[in-house]
Amino acid sequence: MIKIKSFVFSPFMENTYVIHNEKKECAIIDPGCYGNEENGALKAFIENNQLKVVLLLNTHSHLDHIFGNAFVAKTWSVIPKVHPLDEPIYSNFEMSAQRFGIPTHTLPPEPSYTLEEGRSEFLGDQELEVMFLPGHCPGHVAFIHHESKTILSGDVLFERSIGRTDLPGGDHYTLIKSIKEKLFLLPNDYTVYSGHGRPTSIGAEKKHNPYLQ
């Protein structure tokens, strides 16, 4: 079984997740920590719980989800994993930060472009299914832990909302198709941990999400 710890980081109020197993191995998903104080909060949690960081996973490559990649990679000697179709967005980090007026002092490290549907990631013996869900980003993925009925969905699906599609690489039709034809095939009682905002469930969004009716 796994446990999930969430942090809300950066001016974008992004959700960073740490998932860990009984052997204290952990994966950091979408580290959005920005600045020394937020880096310190993440590090303190890891150290206080005596966790060993073994995976650094990005659902997608928008800057608010990879602010902390450099810190995490350097601190725990892990390489970020990204879907290959997100390479142009990942590589455009500095320009994206300038567009939003966000100062950047450290560029994210070169990732491993190896996240692909059909190739699960493993936290010890706990399997994280990789589901390809383009639309918000060309290479957006979600991580699904079936044993705990948990979805780390990034910016695809939110409580009563969906990811924006007006940024480079976004496509509204593709996003809706990803949600309805893939994510919504999961059982209603699966919990969705989104990239922003509160957790929700597949069943609740099927019933109440105004963008998906």
C-alpha positions in Angstrom: 0.0 0.0 0.0 1.1 3.6 -0.5 0.6 6.9 1.4 0.3 10.3 -0.2 1.5 13.6 1.1 0.6 16.8 -0.8 2.1 20.3 -0.8 0.8 23.5 -2.3 3.8 25.3 -3.9 4.7 28.4 -5.9 2.6 31.4 -6.9 0.6 29.0 -9.1 -0.7 27.1 -6.1 0.5 23.8 -7.6 0.0 20.5 -5.9 3.2 18.5 -5.4 2.8 14.9 -4.3 5.1 12.6 -2.4 3.9 8.9 -2.4 5.7 6.4 -0.3 5.4 2.7 0.5 5.9 0.6 3.6 9.7 0.3 2.8 10.0 4.1 3.0 10.7 4.3 -0.7 9.1 7.4 -2.3 8.3 9.0 -5.6 8.1 12.8 -5.9 5.5 13.8 -8.6 5.5 17.2 -10.1 7.8 19.1 -7.7 6.6 22.6 -7.9 8.7 23.9 -5.0 9.9 27.4 -5.8 12.5 29.0 -3.6 14.4 28.0 -0.5 11.5 27.9 1.9 9.5 25.5 -0.2 12.5 23.4 -1.0 13.1 23.2 2.7 9.6 22.1 3.4 9.8 19.2 1.0 13.3 18.2 2.2 12.1 18.3 5.9 9.2 15.9 5.1 11.5 13.5 3.3 14.1 13.5 6.1 11.7 13.5 9.0 10.0 10.4 7.7 13.3 8.8 6.7 12.2 8.3 3.1 14.4 7.3 0.2 13.6 9.2 -3.0 13.8 6.7 -5.9 11.6 8.3 -8.5 11.0 11.8 -9.9 8.0 11.9 -12.2 6.4 14.7 -14.2 2.8 14.4 -15.4 3.7 17.2 -17.8 6.2 19.9 -18.3 4.6 23.2 -17.6 6.9 25.3 -15.5 4.8 25.2 -12.3 5.1 21.4 -12.3 8.9 21.3 -12.8 10.1 24.3 -10.8 11.6 21.8 -8.3 13.1 19.3 -10.7 16.6 20.8 -10.3 16.4 20.8 -6.5 15.0 17.3 -6.3 17.4 15.9 -8.9 20.5 17.4 -7.2 19.5 16.6 -3.6 18.5 13.0 -4.1 20.4 12.0 -7.3 17.4 11.1 -9.3 16.6 11.9 -13.0 13.2 13.5 -13.9 11.1 11.3 -16.1 8.9 12.9 -18.8 6.8 11.8 -21.8 8.8 12.3 -25.0 6.1 14.4 -26.6 6.6 17.0 -23.9 10.2 17.7 -24.9 9.5 21.0 -26.6 7.7 22.4 -23.6 10.3 21.1 -21.1 13.1 22.6 -23.1 11.2 25.9 -23.2 11.2 26.4 -19.4 13.3 29.6 -19.3 11.2 31.3 -22.0 8.0 30.3 -20.3 9.2 31.7 -17.0 10.1 35.0 -18.7 6.6 35.1 -20.3 5.0 34.9 -16.8 7.5 37.2 -15.3 8.9 34.5 -13.0 12.6 34.8 -12.1 14.5 31.6 -12.6 18.0 30.9 -11.2 18.4 27.2 -12.0 17.2 25.4 -15.2 15.7 22.0 -14.8 18.1 19.1 -15.6 17.9 17.1 -18.7 15.2 14.5 -18.1 14.7 10.9 -19.3 12.0 10.9 -21.9 10.9 7.4 -21.1 7.3 7.8 -19.7 5.0 6.0 -22.1 1.7 4.3 -21.8 2.1 0.6 -21.4 5.3 1.0 -19.5 4.5 1.2 -15.8 6.7 2.8 -13.1 7.4 0.9 -9.9 7.8 2.1 -6.4 9.3 -1.1 -5.0 6.6 -3.6 -5.7 3.9 -1.0 -6.1 2.9 -0.5 -9.7 2.1 3.0 -11.1 0.3 2.6 -14.4 1.2 5.3 -16.9 -1.9 6.6 -18.8 -1.3 8.9 -21.8 -3.8 11.8 -21.6 -2.9 14.5 -24.1 -4.8 17.8 -24.5 -3.5 20.0 -21.8 0.0 19.2 -23.0 1.0 17.0 -25.9 2.8 14.5 -23.6 0.6 14.7 -20.5 0.3 11.5 -18.5 -1.4 10.4 -15.3 -0.1 7.8 -12.8 -2.6 5.3 -11.5 -2.2 3.1 -8.5 -5.0 0.5 -8.8 -4.5 -1.1 -5.4 -5.4 2.1 -3.6 -7.7 3.4 -6.3 -5.6 6.5 -6.7 -5.0 8.7 -9.8 -2.3 11.4 -9.9 -3.9 13.3 -12.8 -1.8 16.4 -13.2 -3.7 19.1 -15.0 -6.2 17.0 -17.0 -9.1 16.8 -14.6 -10.0 19.0 -11.6 -12.9 19.2 -9.2 -15.7 20.6 -11.4 -13.2 21.7 -14.0 -10.6 20.6 -16.6 -7.2 21.7 -17.7 -6.7 24.8 -19.7 -6.0 24.3 -23.4 -5.0 27.8 -24.5 -1.3 27.3 -23.9 1.2 26.0 -26.6 0.4 22.4 -27.4 -3.0 22.4 -25.8 -6.1 21.2 -27.7 -9.6 21.2 -26.2 -11.1 18.4 -28.3 -8.2 16.2 -27.5 -8.4 16.9 -23.8 -12.2 16.0 -23.6 -11.5 12.9 -25.6 -8.7 11.8 -23.2 -11.0 12.3 -20.2 -14.2 10.7 -21.6 -12.6 7.8 -23.5 -9.8 6.9 -21.1 -9.9 8.4 -17.6 -13.7 8.0 -17.3 -13.3 4.2 -18.0 -11.8 3.9 -14.5 -14.2 3.0 -11.7 -16.3 5.7 -10.1 -14.6 5.3 -6.6 -11.1 6.1 -7.8 -9.8 9.3 -6.2 -8.3 11.9 -8.4 -5.4 13.9 -7.0 -5.2 16.9 -9.3 -2.4 19.3 -10.1 -4.3 22.2 -8.5 -7.2 22.3 -6.0 -8.8 19.6 -3.9 -9.0 15.8 -4.6 -12.2 14.6 -6.3 -13.4 11.3 -7.7 -14.2 9.8 -11.1 -17.8 9.3 -10.2 -18.2 12.9 -8.9 -16.8 14.4 -12.1 -18.9 12.2 -14.3 -22.0 13.5 -12.5 -21.2 17.1 -11.7 -18.4 18.4 -14.0 -20.0 21.0 -16.2 -17.4 20.7 -18.9 -18.0 17.0 -19.4 -21.8 16.7 -19.6 
